[in-house]
Amino acid sequence: MTILTTMTLIKTKLTNNNMTAKLYTSEIFMRKRYLMDKKTPEEIAKECGASVETIYVYLAKFGLRKSKR
């Protein structure tokens, strides 16, 4: 299964559960956007409708970026 297919399934599952699609809570999504697509936390936050601080929290949670705390 490709990453794109996996991301589509995650988005569909979240949307079908009547939840706001908080894609930044998915490690696969964050790995793709941050590491593979080279998006900045600011760009990811804008795309997801989240704060930059929230994106930094999830990047640190998934071990993709060290926490500055």
N, C-alpha and C positions, 0 to 999 in steps of 0.2 A: 504494500500500500504506500502510495506516495505521501509526502508531507502535505501537499495541497489537498489531496483527498481526505486525509485525516483532519485537517483544519476545517474543511467543509462539513464533515460529519460532526465535529465538535460544535460548530456554529449552529447547525441544524438541530442538534440535540438540545442545546441551550434555548433556542428559539421555540422549539416544540414544547418545552416544559414551562412556557409562559414566563421565562426568566429573561431579564435583560442580558443580552449576549456580552458577558464580561470576558472577552477573549484573553485579556491580560492575565486571567487566572489559570490559563493553560500553559504549561511548560513548553509544549510543542509550538504553540503560537509564538511565545516569547523568544524561543530559540531561533525560529525562522526569521522573525522580524528583526531581532537585535543582532544575531550572529551572521545569518546568511544574507539577509537583505541589507544589512549595515544601516538600519534605521536608528536614529537617536531616540533617547527616552522621550524627548519632547514631541517628536513625530509620532511615536507610538501612542502617547497620551492623547494627542489630537485625534488620531484615527479611532481610538477606543472611546473617546468622550470621558476620559478619566484625568485626574490630576497627575502632574509629573512626579510628585512625591509617591503616589500609589504605584506608578510604574517602577520607580526605583526600589520600592519595597519588594515587589514581585521579582525583579531582576536579582536582588540579593537572596531572596527566598529560594530561587532556583539555582543559585550559585553562578549566575551569569555575570555578576558585578558585585564587587565588595561593598558592603554597607559602610557609609561614612560615619556611622554612629559609634 
